[in-house]
Amino acid sequence: MMNQVFLPENAPLLREVLGAYDFPETLLGAVRYGQGHINDTYCVLCQPREGDCVRYILQGLSSAAFPHPEELMENFVSITSYLREKIAASGGDPMRETLSVIKTKNGSDYYTDANGKVWRLMPFIENTDCFQSATPELFEASARTFGRFQRLLQGYPAETLHETVPHFHDTEDRFAKFQAAVAADKLGRAKEVQEEIRFVLERQGDCSVALDALRAGKLPLRVTHNDTKLNNILIDRDTREGICVIDLDTTMPGLSINDFGDSIRFGANHSAEDEKDLSKVNFDLGLYEAYTRGFLEGAGGTLTEAELEYLPWGARLMTLECGIRFLTDYLDGDHYFHIRYPEQNLDRCRTQFKLVRDMEAHFDQMNRIVQSYKDRF
């Protein structure tokens, strides 16, 4: 029985999807939830006969972002099952420390609606918060959580996972797409961004640093999250520690240095991603050190010597790659990243390139910081 009126534009669809699940409680309804821009996310509320309401998370996967949702869900179920075993074996609480799916009435891990959209239902992890911006303490807590994610999954055969977003952190491929965008110059914008184009061309060799190390067998292939921003961690309200890594849709084979680097790119500065005043955009070595300390503590000695050596490169490369993607999208006509004004992707690319310059200037210090913590945990 549903006592609450759903959002009018999708009430029939939600009724169809929720009807695929056997809720033990009285189903009250569903409301939009969170600040994600890819999947359709709802909080589902149920009332048991006794006690407080029980909540679930219902997500409809974006077919545009993930054209093979069945492969994504195969990854999701396999990874979370593996994590539950590891967490339970270490005395943790699998229901709070990793995501899990609730099966449909017919025993499936997901439901496909009449339009072909794939949906999954998950328990709501209570007494947690998700933050969009970090204090130094929260940033370090997120680092411990992502480092622990690496440690728990170190024995998982990464090569068996599907690549849900092909070439996601393939910096060479990103460079090739940038070159194609410059050559096509669809909107005649290239003449306005010659300085930014030169910046990328001068760093073509950098785009191969990590991939060359992978091809040479120096860096191991691991299970990586590939979107390691603060808002993909649930923070326990009581302990203020990261309790669970969420948004596992881009979890696939990758490099640990990329997970480290993407967090640094996102969190080790104090400016907006589209800040126009580049004097306000500065790489913060203090935040870099806090994250390095937390990440290595969470990883617990599972990173190889080569991975430790290349961690600072991870920060440089993920920041450079992101800037290249923003510039490519600007040249192509802003089709991938949502924009609020015409030059937003250009502003975004300039902030990333400013951070790259700062990292290049402080690269020796970044290396020394890693070396100072590598044997502590």
N, C-alpha and C positions, 0 to 999 in steps of 0.2 A: 504493500500500500504506500502511495506517495502523497503526502499531505501538503507539500510545498510546491508552488508553481515554479517551473523552471524558466530560464531565460527564454523569451518568446521565440527567438529566431532558431533555436535548436532543441526545443523541448521534445519533439517527437524522436529526434536522433538520440538524445540522452536517455530517453525512456527505453529505446531499443537496446542501447548498449548496456545499461544497468540491468535490464531484464535478462541479460546473459549470465548474471551472477546470482548466486544463492546467498543473500544477506540474511544472517541469523537474527538481525534486529529489524525494527520498523524503519523503512527507508523514508527519510524526510525530504531529501532533495540534494541538489548540487549547485555550487556557486563557483564562478571563476576564481582562480587562485594563483598567486605568485606573479613574478615579473618576467617570466621567460618569453622569448620572442619566436621560438621555433615550434614547439609542440602546443597543443591545446590542453590546458591543465585545469582540473576542477577539484574542489574539496567536496567529498560526498559525506553527508551527515546521516547517521543512523541512531535511533533511540532504543536501547535495550529495555527489557521489562524493569530492570532495576539499575540504578547508578546513572552516571553521566553519559552524554552522547559519545558515540564512537565515530571516529573520522577515518576516511580513506582518501588516497590520492588517485584520481582517474586521469590518465593521459592518453590523448589521441596523437599518434606520431605523424609528423609532417612528411608527406610523401614527396614534397619538393626537396627537402633536405636529405631524406633517407628513402631512396627509390626502392630499396630492398628491405622492408621492415621485418620480414621473416628472418633474415640473416642477423639484423640488429637484435631481435628478440632471442635468437639462439645464443648470441654472445652474452646478452644480458643475463639470461637464466643460468648459463654455464658459469659465468664469472661470479654471480652472487651466491650460487650454490657452493662454489669453491671457497668463497670468503666466509660463508656461514660455518663451514667445517673448520677452517683455520681459527676463526674467532672463538668458537665453542671449545676447541682443543686448548686454547690459551686461557680459558676461564672467563671469556668475555660474554656479552649478551648479543647474540646474532640478530635479535629482533630490533635492536637499537643501533647496532654498529655497522649494518649493511642494509641495502634495500632488498626487497623480495617481492615476488608477484603472487597474487591470489588467483587460483585457477577458476575458469568458467564452470558452469554447470556440467558441461561435457568433458571437463578435464583438460582443457587447453590452457596454455600460458598466456594467451591473448585472445581478443575477440576482433573479428573483421566485420565491419558493419555493411549495410546494403550498398554503400558507395565505394567499398573497398578499402576504407580507412582502418588501420589497425589501432586497437586500444588495449591498454593494460591497467590493471587495478593493483594498488599497493597499500599496505598498512601505512597509516600516518604515524610518523615518529614524533611523539609528543614531548613537551618540555624542551624544545629546541628552538633556536632562532637561525635565520639566514640573513647575513649582512651584505650590504652592497658596497660599503667602504670600511676600511680597517683602521684600528688603532695598532700600534706596534705589537701589543700583546696578542691581539686577534690574528695579526699577520703571522706571527711566530706559531701560534696555535694551529693555524691552517697548514703551515709548513710541516709540523709534526704529523698532522693527519694525512697529508699527501705522501710524506715519507713513509709512514706506516702502511699506506695503501701499496706502495712499491714493495715493502718488505713482505706483506702478506701474500702478494701475488708472485713472488720471485720464483716459485716452483711451477707456475702455470705455463704450459706450452704455448707461448705467444703465437707461434706460426699456425696454430689451429684455428685462430680467430678470423672472422671475416673482416675485411677492410670496409667498414661502413661508409666512410668518405674517402674514396681513392685519392692518393697524393696529398692528403690533408696537410702534413708537415714536410712535404717534399720541396725543399727550398729551391732546388734546381728547376723543378716544374713550375714553381711560382715565378722564377726569373724568366723562364721561357714564355709564359703567358704574358708577363710584363712586356717583353720584347715584341710580342705579337700585337699588343695593344698600342705600343708606340708606333709601330709600322702602319697599323690600320688608321690610327688617329681619327676615329669616327666622327668626333665633334670638333676637330680642329683645336684641341686644347693643348697639344704637345708644345706648341711655341711658348705657352705661358708658364710651363713647368720645366724648362730646360735645366735649371739648377737641381731639381729633384731627380730628373732623369739621369744626369751626370752622377749624382750621389749613388744611385743604384748600380750604374755601369761600372763605377770604380770599385765596387764590392762584389763583382761577379764571382771572383775566386772564393770569397767567404761563403757563398751559397753552397759550396761543395765540401766544406770542412768536415761537418758531421757525417755526411753521407759517404765521403771517402773513408772515414774511420770505420763506419759500419761495413762497407764493402770489403775493407781490409781485415775484418774480423776483430778489430780493436774494441769497438763498442758493441755490446750484446743487444740483441733484439729482446724487448721486454713487453709485458702488458702495460700500456700507458693510458692515462685518462684523456690527455690531449686537449683539455679545456680547464686548466687548473686555476680558476679564479676563486676568490674568497667566497663568492655567492654559490659555489658548488660544494660547500661544506656546511653541515648542520652543526651548530655550536650548542653544547649542553648549557642550559640556563643556570644550573647550579655550579658546575665546575668551571665554566667558561672555556672548556677545552673542546676541540673538534671531536664529534662523536661519530659522524658518518659522512662518507663521500657520496654525493648524489650526481644526477645527470650523467649517467654512464653510457650515453648513446654513441659517443665518439671513442669509447674505450676499445682499443684494438692494438695490433702490433706497433711498436714505436720505440723511441729512445727516451731513457729516463731524463737525460739532460734537457729534452724539450719540455717535459712536465715541469721541471725546475725552472727553466727559462721563461715559460709562459706566465708563471706566477710572478716572477721578478718584473717582467714587462708590465704586467697589470698593476702590481702593488708597490713597487719600490720607487714611487714618485708621488707627488702631492697634487698634480694638475689634472684637469679634465682631459679626456681623450681627444677632444677637439679644441683645446685651448689655442686661441689665436696669438696670444702674447707668449712667445717662446722663451722669454726671460723667466717665466714662471715654471717652465718645464725643466726639471732637474732630476737626474738620477741620484737617489738617496743611498749612500753607502751604508748608513746605519740600518736602514730597513733591509738592505741586501744582506748585511751580516746577521740580522735577527732571523731572516728567512733561512739562510744557509745553516745556521745553528739548529733551528727547528727541524729542517728537512733531514739533516744528517742524524739528528737524534731519533727521528721517527723511522728512518731507514735502518737504523741499528746495525751498521757495519755491513750491509748487504750490497752496497755499491762497489764496483771494481775500481782499481787504481786509475784506469783509463777514464771511467765515468767521472770520478772526482776531478781528474785533470781537465775534462771538457765541460764541467758545470758552468764556468764563466762563459764559455762559447755558447752554451745553451741560451743564456740570457741575451747575448748579442744577436744570435741568429733568429730567435723567436721575435725579437723586437724588429729586426730588419725585415723578416718575412712579413710581419703584420703591416709594416709601412709599405712594403711592395704591394701587398694586396689592396690596401686603401688607394694607392696611386693607380694601380691597374684598373680598379673599379671606376675611379674618377675619369680616366681616359676612355673607358668603355661606355660611359654614360650612366654610372651609378645604378647598376641593375642588381647587385648582390647585397650591399649594405644599405639599410634604410637610412635616408637622410632627411633632415628638417630644413636645410637650406642648400643652395646649389654647390657651395664650395666646402661642404662639411667633410667629405672624404679627403679633400686636399689638406684641410686643416688637420685631420686625423693623421695623415701620412707625415706631415711636418713634425708633429709631436713625437712620433715614433723615431724619425730620423734624428731629432735632437737628442733623444735618449740614447740612440746608438752612438752618436758622437761622444756623449758623456761617458758611456761604457768603454769606448775605445781609449779615452783619456785616462780612465781609472782601471784599466785592465790588469795592470800589475797588482794593484791593491785588491782587486777582486780575487785574483789567484791566491794571494797571501792569506786572505780571509778563509778560503776553502782549506788551505793547508793547515791553518791554525786549529781547525775543528775536526779534521778528518780522522784523527786517532782518539778522539775523546769519547766516542760512543760505540 
